Each structure stands twice: as structure tokens, then as C-alpha cells.
């Protein structure tokens, strides 16, 4: 069982230098990592998510970094870490998604709906 204790935005980067309405192509940014504490029952997840104008990040960029502190049941193996990794991702993602949508509307853009990655335990890499 994983419980989100607190979430917070630690970095927000907004550039909106669009000069006219129209369609643009965007590139998404999506990074996620979990750092496990030495006590075996806490971890901190860090998610960086957002988007930039394709080939022109100096024109449009909305990216945020969100951290979450979590309490877990005792983590005793890499398999436990993989399960916790997925739980943390799916608990923290809605906060990053909502923040990005709000940043878009505050910047005068339509809300950008970031979709979650389809994460699987077998794709999670645990580093010592």
C-alpha cells in the first residue's frame, strides 16, 4: 500500500511568445523517477512533464516539475520497488496534469491534456 503524504510543484517554466492564433506541432516531455529512503517505508517521486513547440522551444514551452512524498509498506525487494514506482506515478500524475492545464489557460492557451504513460512493472528499471 502506498499513501501520498504531500505533493508540491518545485519548478514551473512557462514561455509563451506566440504572436498569432493557429495550429502548432508540439513535443511532450515526460520524466519520472522515485528515490527510496533508507528506512524502507518512504520515498520521494519526481515528475517532470509538459510540452514545447516542435523545433521552437523558445517560442512556446510549458513544463513543470512536481514532487510527491509517499509512505509505503516495508519495501524489501526490487519487485516491491517496481510496484511502488507504478503506484507513485499514477498517484502523482493527476497533480502534474492539472497544473499543466491551469498553466496553459493562465498563459491564454487552450488547456493541454497530457495523457499518462502506460507504465508496466517489467519496464521499470531499479538503479542501486
HELIX and SHEET records of a PDB file:
HELIX    1   1 UNK A   78  UNK A  106  1                                  29    
HELIX    2   2 UNK A  121  UNK A  123  5                                   3    
SHEET    1   A 4 UNK A   2  UNK A  16  0                                        
SHEET    2   A 4 UNK A  60  UNK A  72 -1                                        
SHEET    3   A 4 UNK A  42  UNK A  53 -1                                        
SHEET    4   A 4 UNK A  26  UNK A  36 -1                                        
END                                                                             
